[in-house]
Amino acid sequence: MFKPYSLVEGAYLVKLARAAVEHYLKTGSILVPENPPDRLLQDNYGVFTTIETLKGDKYELRGCIGYPEGYKNTLYATILSAIGACCQDPRFPAMRAEELSQVVFEVSILSPLTLLKPDPRKYLEQVKVGVHGLVVRRGPYAGLLLPQVAVEECWSPEDFLTHVCIKAWLPGDCWLDRRTKIYVYEAQIFREVSLQGDVVERDLAAEVSARCSQGTQRENAR
């Protein structure tokens, strides 16, 4: 199980993501944190920041951007992915500073990608919802879905493979083509539990049982 960071370190990263966005929206410049933990400067994991807006009693995606295979180091990747999520996700307009009090931040730390042997017959056994995220690549096309997306949507492994192909602007059955490269990875996910609230580490395996036994689904795929 991929868990490189403690809850204290994860909380630091989520708060750093929020601080980076607040700093960028107010000044237009990139935050330079004071005395960051050395480990976050040494590690170089993939990082995605997700921002969601509370509307009524539900959270809706506001932006999600990141680096599948890291960028410089975990600290810097968190700062830049947070700025990307707030202002560079092409699906949404750039955030405004006044929105900060209505959003929650989530930071996903990604394990190294593992290329699956090109045998589509075994993909449905190898892809584990609640454990894996997916990356698909073929030619100039590529797509990524975080592991929490399949959990939140209550997808089967086949659904998950189909949607990551669609995310890459490929046919939904592209995973059946041996020319398509399928990668799996795990993620450690830290999230604010409420608006500007405490940070927790998500347990996707537990969420699969709780959500999907009730048929709970969400509308926005990251």
BALOZA-456573 format. One record per residue: residue number from 1; y, z, x of N, C-alpha, C in turn; residue in one letter. Coordinates in pm, whole numbers. Example, Ala and Ser with C-alpha at 12.3 -4.5 7.8 and 13.67 -1.06 7.14 Angstrom:
<nodes>
NODE | num | nnorth | nup | neast | canorth | caup | caeast | cnorth | cup | ceast | residu
NODE | 1 | -569 | 780 | 1319 | -450 | 780 | 1230 | -330 | 780 | 1320 | A
NODE | 2 | -225 | 708 | 1285 | -106 | 714 | 1367 | 3 | 787 | 1290 | S
</nodes>
This chain:
<nodes>
NODE | num | nnorth | nup | neast | canorth | caup | caeast | cnorth | cup | ceast | residu
NODE | 1 | -119 | 0 | 85 | 0 | 0 | 0 | 125 | 0 | 89 | M
NODE | 2 | 218 | -86 | 56 | 338 | -106 | 136 | 445 | -5 | 96 | F
NODE | 3 | 470 | 95 | 179 | 572 | 196 | 152 | 638 | 236 | 284 | K
NODE | 4 | 723 | 152 | 336 | 782 | 182 | 467 | 888 | 292 | 465 | P
NODE | 5 | 946 | 319 | 347 | 1060 | 410 | 343 | 1037 | 531 | 252 | Y
NODE | 6 | 1102 | 640 | 287 | 1101 | 760 | 204 | 1197 | 741 | 88 | S
NODE | 7 | 1189 | 832 | -10 | 1282 | 826 | -122 | 1425 | 848 | -74 | L
NODE | 8 | 1443 | 932 | 25 | 1578 | 955 | 80 | 1634 | 826 | 138 | V
NODE | 9 | 1552 | 754 | 214 | 1596 | 627 | 272 | 1620 | 523 | 164 | E
NODE | 10 | 1533 | 522 | 63 | 1551 | 428 | -48 | 1678 | 454 | -125 | G
NODE | 11 | 1707 | 582 | -148 | 1831 | 618 | -218 | 1952 | 575 | -136 | A
NODE | 12 | 1943 | 590 | -5 | 2052 | 546 | 82 | 2076 | 395 | 64 | Y
NODE | 13 | 1968 | 317 | 59 | 1982 | 172 | 46 | 2042 | 132 | -89 | L
NODE | 14 | 2002 | 199 | -195 | 2058 | 167 | -327 | 2207 | 203 | -330 | V
NODE | 15 | 2241 | 318 | -279 | 2382 | 358 | -275 | 2463 | 266 | -183 | K
NODE | 16 | 2398 | 221 | -76 | 2464 | 125 | 14 | 2492 | -6 | -58 | L
NODE | 17 | 2396 | -52 | -139 | 2415 | -176 | -214 | 2533 | -163 | -309 | A
NODE | 18 | 2540 | -51 | -379 | 2653 | -30 | -471 | 2786 | -22 | -394 | R
NODE | 19 | 2785 | 51 | -284 | 2908 | 65 | -205 | 2952 | -69 | -148 | A
NODE | 20 | 2856 | -152 | -107 | 2889 | -283 | -51 | 2955 | -372 | -155 | A
NODE | 21 | 2903 | -366 | -278 | 2962 | -447 | -386 | 3101 | -396 | -421 | V
NODE | 22 | 3116 | -264 | -433 | 3247 | -208 | -465 | 3350 | -245 | -358 | E
NODE | 23 | 3310 | -234 | -232 | 3400 | -268 | -122 | 3437 | -416 | -126 | H
NODE | 24 | 3338 | -500 | -152 | 3364 | -645 | -153 | 3455 | -685 | -269 | Y
NODE | 25 | 3432 | -627 | -386 | 3513 | -662 | -501 | 3658 | -614 | -486 | L
NODE | 26 | 3677 | -506 | -412 | 3813 | -453 | -395 | 3888 | -516 | -279 | K
NODE | 27 | 3814 | -554 | -173 | 3881 | -601 | -51 | 3846 | -744 | -12 | T
NODE | 28 | 3736 | -797 | -65 | 3692 | -930 | -25 | 3627 | -933 | 111 | G
NODE | 29 | 3598 | -816 | 168 | 3538 | -809 | 301 | 3402 | -739 | 295 | S
NODE | 30 | 3325 | -753 | 401 | 3191 | -695 | 408 | 3198 | -552 | 460 | I
NODE | 31 | 3133 | -463 | 391 | 3132 | -322 | 428 | 3065 | -302 | 565 | L
NODE | 32 | 3124 | -219 | 646 | 3064 | -177 | 773 | 3038 | -26 | 761 | V
NODE | 33 | 2916 | 14 | 733 | 2888 | 157 | 711 | 2900 | 238 | 840 | P
NODE | 34 | 2941 | 363 | 824 | 2953 | 452 | 939 | 2823 | 527 | 963 | E
NODE | 35 | 2778 | 529 | 1086 | 2660 | 606 | 1128 | 2537 | 579 | 1040 | N
NODE | 36 | 2498 | 454 | 1023 | 2378 | 426 | 942 | 2252 | 473 | 1014 | P
NODE | 37 | 2145 | 500 | 941 | 2019 | 540 | 1005 | 1970 | 433 | 1103 | P
NODE | 38 | 1931 | 476 | 1222 | 1885 | 382 | 1324 | 1770 | 295 | 1276 | D
NODE | 39 | 1680 | 355 | 1200 | 1562 | 281 | 1156 | 1598 | 159 | 1074 | R
NODE | 40 | 1700 | 170 | 992 | 1741 | 58 | 907 | 1805 | -55 | 988 | L
NODE | 41 | 1853 | -21 | 1107 | 1906 | -122 | 1197 | 1796 | -188 | 1281 | L
NODE | 42 | 1684 | -121 | 1293 | 1574 | -171 | 1374 | 1475 | -254 | 1292 | Q
NODE | 43 | 1451 | -213 | 1167 | 1356 | -285 | 1081 | 1417 | -416 | 1033 | D
NODE | 44 | 1330 | -509 | 1000 | 1378 | -638 | 949 | 1286 | -687 | 838 | N
NODE | 45 | 1286 | -613 | 727 | 1206 | -651 | 610 | 1285 | -745 | 520 | Y
NODE | 46 | 1212 | -818 | 438 | 1278 | -892 | 330 | 1342 | -793 | 234 | G
NODE | 47 | 1456 | -831 | 178 | 1530 | -743 | 86 | 1586 | -825 | -29 | V
NODE | 48 | 1570 | -772 | -151 | 1637 | -828 | -267 | 1714 | -718 | -338 | F
NODE | 49 | 1835 | -748 | -381 | 1912 | -657 | -465 | 1922 | -716 | -605 | T
NODE | 50 | 1892 | -633 | -702 | 1902 | -671 | -843 | 2008 | -585 | -909 | T
NODE | 51 | 2094 | -648 | -987 | 2196 | -577 | -1063 | 2172 | -606 | -1211 | I
NODE | 52 | 2170 | -501 | -1292 | 2151 | -517 | -1436 | 2261 | -447 | -1513 | E
NODE | 53 | 2298 | -506 | -1625 | 2402 | -451 | -1712 | 2339 | -381 | -1831 | T
NODE | 54 | 2387 | -263 | -1864 | 2341 | -193 | -1983 | 2414 | -247 | -2105 | L
NODE | 55 | 2336 | -303 | -2198 | 2391 | -354 | -2323 | 2312 | -292 | -2437 | K
NODE | 56 | 2379 | -204 | -2510 | 2308 | -128 | -2612 | 2213 | -31 | -2545 | G
NODE | 57 | 2085 | -42 | -2579 | 1984 | 44 | -2515 | 1895 | -35 | -2420 | D
NODE | 58 | 1939 | -155 | -2380 | 1860 | -240 | -2293 | 1940 | -283 | -2171 | K
NODE | 59 | 1869 | -309 | -2064 | 1931 | -363 | -1943 | 1908 | -514 | -1936 | Y
NODE | 60 | 2013 | -587 | -1902 | 2003 | -732 | -1889 | 2041 | -771 | -1747 | E
NODE | 61 | 1970 | -871 | -1695 | 1996 | -916 | -1559 | 2140 | -964 | -1542 | L
NODE | 62 | 2203 | -917 | -1435 | 2341 | -958 | -1403 | 2346 | -1039 | -1274 | R
NODE | 63 | 2245 | -1022 | -1190 | 2237 | -1099 | -1066 | 2124 | -1048 | -979 | G
NODE | 64 | 2063 | -1140 | -906 | 1955 | -1102 | -814 | 1948 | -1204 | -702 | C
NODE | 65 | 1971 | -1157 | -580 | 1970 | -1243 | -462 | 1907 | -1165 | -346 | I
NODE | 66 | 1842 | -1237 | -256 | 1786 | -1166 | -141 | 1729 | -1257 | -36 | G
NODE | 67 | 1656 | -1195 | 54 | 1599 | -1263 | 171 | 1449 | -1235 | 174 | Y
NODE | 68 | 1366 | -1336 | 148 | 1221 | -1313 | 142 | 1162 | -1263 | 273 | P
NODE | 69 | 1219 | -1305 | 384 | 1160 | -1270 | 513 | 1259 | -1200 | 606 | E
NODE | 70 | 1356 | -1134 | 547 | 1449 | -1055 | 625 | 1565 | -1135 | 681 | G
NODE | 71 | 1670 | -1062 | 718 | 1788 | -1124 | 780 | 1856 | -1022 | 868 | Y
NODE | 72 | 1841 | -1037 | 998 | 1897 | -947 | 1101 | 1830 | -810 | 1099 | K
NODE | 73 | 1854 | -732 | 994 | 1788 | -602 | 982 | 1797 | -557 | 836 | N
NODE | 74 | 1722 | -451 | 804 | 1717 | -407 | 664 | 1853 | -365 | 613 | T
NODE | 75 | 1932 | -298 | 694 | 2064 | -252 | 652 | 2154 | -370 | 619 | L
NODE | 76 | 2164 | -464 | 710 | 2254 | -578 | 692 | 2206 | -666 | 576 | Y
NODE | 77 | 2074 | -684 | 564 | 2020 | -765 | 454 | 2050 | -701 | 320 | A
NODE | 78 | 2047 | -568 | 314 | 2080 | -500 | 189 | 2226 | -524 | 150 | T
NODE | 79 | 2315 | -511 | 246 | 2457 | -533 | 219 | 2482 | -675 | 171 | I
NODE | 80 | 2427 | -773 | 240 | 2452 | -913 | 204 | 2381 | -952 | 75 | L
NODE | 81 | 2262 | -899 | 51 | 2192 | -932 | -74 | 2266 | -872 | -193 | S
NODE | 82 | 2325 | -754 | -176 | 2402 | -693 | -284 | 2526 | -777 | -317 | A
NODE | 83 | 2595 | -823 | -213 | 2712 | -909 | -237 | 2668 | -1040 | -303 | I
NODE | 84 | 2554 | -1093 | -258 | 2503 | -1214 | -320 | 2470 | -1193 | -467 | G
NODE | 85 | 2408 | -1079 | -499 | 2371 | -1052 | -638 | 2493 | -1038 | -727 | A
NODE | 86 | 2600 | -981 | -674 | 2719 | -959 | -758 | 2803 | -1085 | -775 | C
NODE | 87 | 2801 | -1171 | -676 | 2902 | -1278 | -676 | 2851 | -1418 | -643 | C
NODE | 88 | 2723 | -1433 | -608 | 2675 | -1563 | -562 | 2552 | -1613 | -635 | Q
NODE | 89 | 2504 | -1538 | -734 | 2391 | -1586 | -814 | 2442 | -1698 | -905 | D
NODE | 90 | 2391 | -1822 | -890 | 2446 | -1934 | -966 | 2424 | -1925 | -1116 | P
NODE | 91 | 2341 | -1833 | -1160 | 2315 | -1818 | -1303 | 2423 | -1741 | -1376 | R
NODE | 92 | 2510 | -1673 | -1299 | 2608 | -1583 | -1361 | 2744 | -1599 | -1295 | F
NODE | 93 | 2851 | -1570 | -1370 | 2983 | -1565 | -1306 | 2991 | -1445 | -1213 | P
NODE | 94 | 3082 | -1449 | -1118 | 3099 | -1337 | -1025 | 3139 | -1211 | -1102 | A
NODE | 95 | 3087 | -1098 | -1056 | 3121 | -970 | -1117 | 3268 | -937 | -1097 | M
NODE | 96 | 3319 | -855 | -1185 | 3454 | -799 | -1172 | 3441 | -650 | -1140 | R
NODE | 97 | 3539 | -595 | -1076 | 3533 | -455 | -1033 | 3511 | -361 | -1151 | A
NODE | 98 | 3567 | -393 | -1266 | 3554 | -304 | -1381 | 3412 | -300 | -1438 | E
NODE | 99 | 3327 | -392 | -1395 | 3188 | -392 | -1442 | 3102 | -288 | -1371 | E
NODE | 100 | 3148 | -237 | -1259 | 3064 | -148 | -1178 | 3016 | -25 | -1252 | L
NODE | 101 | 3093 | 21 | -1347 | 3053 | 141 | -1422 | 2951 | 111 | -1531 | S
NODE | 102 | 2919 | -18 | -1552 | 2824 | -56 | -1656 | 2695 | -117 | -1601 | Q
NODE | 103 | 2673 | -106 | -1470 | 2555 | -170 | -1412 | 2471 | -70 | -1332 | V
NODE | 104 | 2343 | -105 | -1318 | 2254 | -28 | -1231 | 2209 | -121 | -1118 | V
NODE | 105 | 2179 | -58 | -1005 | 2135 | -131 | -886 | 1988 | -101 | -857 | F
NODE | 106 | 1920 | -203 | -811 | 1781 | -189 | -769 | 1763 | -266 | -639 | E
NODE | 107 | 1698 | -203 | -541 | 1674 | -267 | -412 | 1522 | -276 | -390 | V
NODE | 108 | 1475 | -395 | -362 | 1334 | -419 | -335 | 1316 | -453 | -187 | S
NODE | 109 | 1229 | -378 | -121 | 1197 | -402 | 20 | 1064 | -475 | 24 | I
NODE | 110 | 1062 | -594 | 84 | 944 | -681 | 79 | 860 | -670 | 205 | L
NODE | 111 | 730 | -670 | 186 | 637 | -678 | 298 | 636 | -821 | 352 | S
NODE | 112 | 581 | -844 | 471 | 565 | -981 | 520 | 481 | -1064 | 422 | P
NODE | 113 | 513 | -1192 | 413 | 439 | -1281 | 324 | 300 | -1310 | 379 | L
NODE | 114 | 203 | -1320 | 289 | 67 | -1356 | 325 | 30 | -1487 | 256 | T
NODE | 115 | -3 | -1588 | 333 | -41 | -1717 | 277 | -185 | -1711 | 228 | L
NODE | 116 | -205 | -1745 | 101 | -340 | -1748 | 47 | -412 | -1877 | 89 | L
NODE | 117 | -539 | -1864 | 116 | -619 | -1981 | 148 | -612 | -2077 | 31 | K
NODE | 118 | -589 | -2208 | 57 | -570 | -2304 | -52 | -697 | -2327 | -134 | P
NODE | 119 | -726 | -2233 | -221 | -842 | -2243 | -309 | -800 | -2192 | -447 | D
NODE | 120 | -744 | -2280 | -532 | -692 | -2236 | -663 | -794 | -2162 | -748 | P
NODE | 121 | -921 | -2186 | -727 | -1024 | -2118 | -807 | -1020 | -1968 | -785 | R
NODE | 122 | -970 | -1925 | -669 | -970 | -1782 | -637 | -834 | -1715 | -658 | K
NODE | 123 | -732 | -1793 | -687 | -599 | -1735 | -700 | -593 | -1630 | -810 | Y
NODE | 124 | -660 | -1657 | -921 | -652 | -1564 | -1035 | -715 | -1430 | -1002 | L
NODE | 125 | -807 | -1429 | -906 | -868 | -1303 | -862 | -782 | -1235 | -755 | E
NODE | 126 | -713 | -1315 | -675 | -638 | -1260 | -563 | -501 | -1207 | -600 | Q
NODE | 127 | -438 | -1267 | -701 | -304 | -1226 | -743 | -316 | -1106 | -837 | V
NODE | 128 | -258 | -994 | -797 | -268 | -870 | -873 | -132 | -835 | -934 | K
NODE | 129 | -123 | -840 | -1067 | -1 | -799 | -1136 | 15 | -648 | -1120 | V
NODE | 130 | 135 | -606 | -1083 | 161 | -466 | -1055 | 149 | -433 | -907 | G
NODE | 131 | 105 | -530 | -828 | 94 | -514 | -683 | 172 | -622 | -611 | V
NODE | 132 | 149 | -747 | -649 | 201 | -860 | -573 | 327 | -921 | -634 | H
NODE | 133 | 412 | -972 | -546 | 512 | -1070 | -579 | 461 | -1204 | -529 | G
NODE | 134 | 525 | -1313 | -571 | 477 | -1446 | -535 | 589 | -1532 | -477 | L
NODE | 135 | 550 | -1615 | -382 | 636 | -1722 | -330 | 554 | -1851 | -335 | V
NODE | 136 | 616 | -1957 | -383 | 550 | -2088 | -384 | 636 | -2185 | -304 | V
NODE | 137 | 570 | -2270 | -226 | 641 | -2370 | -147 | 563 | -2501 | -149 | R
NODE | 138 | 635 | -2609 | -173 | 576 | -2743 | -159 | 688 | -2840 | -126 | R
NODE | 139 | 676 | -2903 | -10 | 782 | -2993 | 34 | 914 | -2920 | 40 | G
NODE | 140 | 1020 | -2977 | -19 | 1152 | -2912 | -14 | 1170 | -2804 | -119 | P
NODE | 141 | 1070 | -2782 | -203 | 1083 | -2688 | -315 | 1023 | -2552 | -281 | Y
NODE | 142 | 1089 | -2449 | -327 | 1040 | -2313 | -305 | 1091 | -2225 | -418 | A
NODE | 143 | 1010 | -2124 | -452 | 1050 | -2029 | -555 | 989 | -1894 | -527 | G
NODE | 144 | 1057 | -1788 | -570 | 1010 | -1652 | -551 | 1028 | -1574 | -679 | L
NODE | 145 | 930 | -1491 | -712 | 943 | -1394 | -819 | 902 | -1258 | -766 | L
NODE | 146 | 984 | -1158 | -793 | 954 | -1022 | -751 | 837 | -966 | -832 | L
NODE | 147 | 763 | -871 | -777 | 646 | -819 | -849 | 681 | -751 | -980 | P
NODE | 148 | 799 | -691 | -990 | 835 | -623 | -1114 | 855 | -719 | -1230 | Q
NODE | 149 | 881 | -845 | -1202 | 901 | -942 | -1309 | 774 | -958 | -1391 | V
NODE | 150 | 660 | -975 | -1323 | 533 | -992 | -1395 | 499 | -868 | -1477 | A
NODE | 151 | 536 | -752 | -1424 | 510 | -627 | -1497 | 598 | -618 | -1621 | V
NODE | 152 | 726 | -648 | -1604 | 821 | -638 | -1714 | 792 | -740 | -1824 | E
NODE | 153 | 736 | -853 | -1786 | 704 | -957 | -1883 | 559 | -949 | -1933 | E
NODE | 154 | 481 | -856 | -1876 | 340 | -841 | -1913 | 263 | -972 | -1896 | C
NODE | 155 | 287 | -1039 | -1785 | 219 | -1164 | -1756 | 78 | -1141 | -1703 | W
NODE | 156 | -8 | -1238 | -1726 | -137 | -1244 | -1660 | -116 | -1309 | -1523 | S
NODE | 157 | -215 | -1303 | -1433 | -201 | -1374 | -1306 | -171 | -1523 | -1325 | P
NODE | 158 | -234 | -1585 | -1424 | -208 | -1727 | -1449 | -64 | -1749 | -1493 | E
NODE | 159 | -14 | -1663 | -1582 | 127 | -1672 | -1624 | 220 | -1660 | -1503 | D
NODE | 160 | 188 | -1565 | -1416 | 271 | -1538 | -1299 | 277 | -1660 | -1209 | F
NODE | 161 | 162 | -1721 | -1183 | 156 | -1840 | -1099 | 231 | -1956 | -1164 | L
NODE | 162 | 217 | -1969 | -1294 | 287 | -2076 | -1365 | 438 | -2060 | -1355 | T
NODE | 163 | 487 | -1938 | -1375 | 632 | -1917 | -1376 | 693 | -1926 | -1237 | H
NODE | 164 | 619 | -1890 | -1132 | 677 | -1905 | -999 | 686 | -2053 | -963 | V
NODE | 165 | 595 | -2135 | -1013 | 607 | -2281 | -994 | 730 | -2333 | -1064 | C
NODE | 166 | 752 | -2288 | -1187 | 869 | -2331 | -1263 | 998 | -2285 | -1193 | I
NODE | 167 | 994 | -2163 | -1136 | 1112 | -2113 | -1063 | 1147 | -2205 | -947 | K
NODE | 168 | 1046 | -2269 | -889 | 1068 | -2360 | -777 | 1102 | -2502 | -823 | A
NODE | 169 | 1122 | -2521 | -953 | 1149 | -2653 | -1009 | 1032 | -2749 | -986 | W
NODE | 170 | 912 | -2693 | -994 | 789 | -2770 | -984 | 715 | -2760 | -1118 | L
NODE | 171 | 619 | -2850 | -1143 | 540 | -2836 | -1266 | 471 | -2700 | -1272 | P
NODE | 172 | 455 | -2649 | -1392 | 397 | -2517 | -1408 | 256 | -2502 | -1354 | G
NODE | 173 | 186 | -2613 | -1341 | 49 | -2608 | -1288 | 44 | -2648 | -1140 | D
NODE | 174 | 158 | -2642 | -1072 | 161 | -2683 | -931 | 69 | -2597 | -844 | C
NODE | 175 | 38 | -2476 | -889 | -49 | -2388 | -810 | -192 | -2439 | -803 | W
NODE | 176 | -228 | -2532 | -892 | -362 | -2590 | -890 | -374 | -2701 | -785 | L
NODE | 177 | -262 | -2746 | -731 | -259 | -2852 | -630 | -272 | -2789 | -492 | D
NODE | 178 | -370 | -2829 | -416 | -394 | -2770 | -285 | -280 | -2795 | -186 | R
NODE | 179 | -193 | -2888 | -217 | -78 | -2912 | -129 | 28 | -2801 | -145 | R
NODE | 180 | 19 | -2726 | -251 | 113 | -2617 | -277 | 71 | -2493 | -201 | T
NODE | 181 | 166 | -2432 | -133 | 139 | -2309 | -59 | 177 | -2189 | -145 | K
NODE | 182 | 83 | -2099 | -162 | 104 | -1979 | -241 | 101 | -1858 | -147 | I
NODE | 183 | 206 | -1777 | -152 | 214 | -1656 | -71 | 220 | -1534 | -163 | Y
NODE | 184 | 159 | -1426 | -120 | 174 | -1298 | -190 | 241 | -1198 | -96 | V
NODE | 185 | 301 | -1098 | -155 | 362 | -990 | -78 | 368 | -867 | -169 | Y
NODE | 186 | 395 | -752 | -112 | 418 | -631 | -189 | 565 | -590 | -174 | E
NODE | 187 | 608 | -499 | -259 | 747 | -454 | -251 | 756 | -305 | -283 | A
NODE | 188 | 840 | -236 | -209 | 876 | -99 | -241 | 1011 | -105 | -310 | Q
NODE | 189 | 1019 | -49 | -430 | 1134 | -72 | -517 | 1203 | 60 | -550 | I
NODE | 190 | 1332 | 64 | -522 | 1414 | 182 | -550 | 1521 | 143 | -651 | F
NODE | 191 | 1545 | 232 | -749 | 1631 | 196 | -861 | 1710 | 316 | -912 | R
NODE | 192 | 1834 | 288 | -952 | 1911 | 390 | -1023 | 1850 | 408 | -1162 | E
NODE | 193 | 1832 | 532 | -1205 | 1769 | 556 | -1335 | 1869 | 548 | -1449 | V
NODE | 194 | 1996 | 552 | -1417 | 2102 | 542 | -1517 | 2226 | 490 | -1447 | S
NODE | 195 | 2333 | 470 | -1523 | 2456 | 418 | -1465 | 2507 | 513 | -1357 | L
NODE | 196 | 2507 | 464 | -1233 | 2550 | 542 | -1118 | 2471 | 673 | -1106 | Q
NODE | 197 | 2344 | 669 | -1151 | 2263 | 789 | -1155 | 2174 | 807 | -1033 | G
NODE | 198 | 2080 | 901 | -1045 | 1985 | 928 | -938 | 1898 | 806 | -911 | D
NODE | 199 | 1839 | 804 | -792 | 1754 | 692 | -751 | 1608 | 738 | -752 | V
NODE | 200 | 1521 | 653 | -806 | 1378 | 680 | -806 | 1306 | 561 | -743 | V
NODE | 201 | 1182 | 586 | -704 | 1095 | 477 | -659 | 1006 | 436 | -775 | E
NODE | 202 | 1005 | 308 | -805 | 923 | 259 | -917 | 775 | 256 | -881 | R
NODE | 203 | 692 | 285 | -980 | 547 | 278 | -968 | 500 | 167 | -1061 | D
NODE | 204 | 484 | 46 | -1007 | 452 | -68 | -1092 | 314 | -58 | -1155 | L
NODE | 205 | 220 | 1 | -1085 | 86 | 16 | -1141 | 91 | 100 | -1268 | A
NODE | 206 | 168 | 207 | -1265 | 182 | 291 | -1384 | 257 | 216 | -1494 | A
NODE | 207 | 354 | 135 | -1455 | 431 | 60 | -1555 | 346 | -45 | -1625 | E
NODE | 208 | 252 | -104 | -1554 | 163 | -202 | -1617 | 91 | -138 | -1734 | V
NODE | 209 | 36 | -20 | -1712 | -38 | 49 | -1818 | 53 | 87 | -1934 | S
NODE | 210 | 172 | 139 | -1901 | 262 | 186 | -2004 | 324 | 71 | -2084 | A
NODE | 211 | 371 | -31 | -2013 | 442 | -140 | -2079 | 348 | -234 | -2152 | R
NODE | 212 | 248 | -280 | -2081 | 171 | -393 | -2132 | 67 | -352 | -2235 | C
NODE | 213 | 32 | -225 | -2237 | -54 | -177 | -2345 | 19 | -178 | -2478 | S
NODE | 214 | 155 | -175 | -2469 | 238 | -177 | -2588 | 298 | -316 | -2614 | Q
NODE | 215 | 267 | -411 | -2524 | 319 | -547 | -2542 | 466 | -559 | -2514 | G
NODE | 216 | 522 | -466 | -2436 | 665 | -470 | -2407 | 696 | -586 | -2314 | T
NODE | 217 | 801 | -663 | -2346 | 842 | -774 | -2261 | 992 | -773 | -2244 | Q
NODE | 218 | 1038 | -838 | -2139 | 1181 | -853 | -2116 | 1214 | -1000 | -2104 | R
NODE | 219 | 1340 | -1030 | -2130 | 1380 | -1169 | -2144 | 1418 | -1235 | -2013 | E
NODE | 220 | 1465 | -1160 | -1918 | 1522 | -1221 | -1797 | 1430 | -1208 | -1678 | N
NODE | 221 | 1386 | -1322 | -1621 | 1307 | -1321 | -1499 | 1399 | -1330 | -1379 | A
NODE | 222 | 1368 | -1251 | -1277 | 1454 | -1250 | -1158 | 1416 | -1362 | -1064 | R
</nodes>
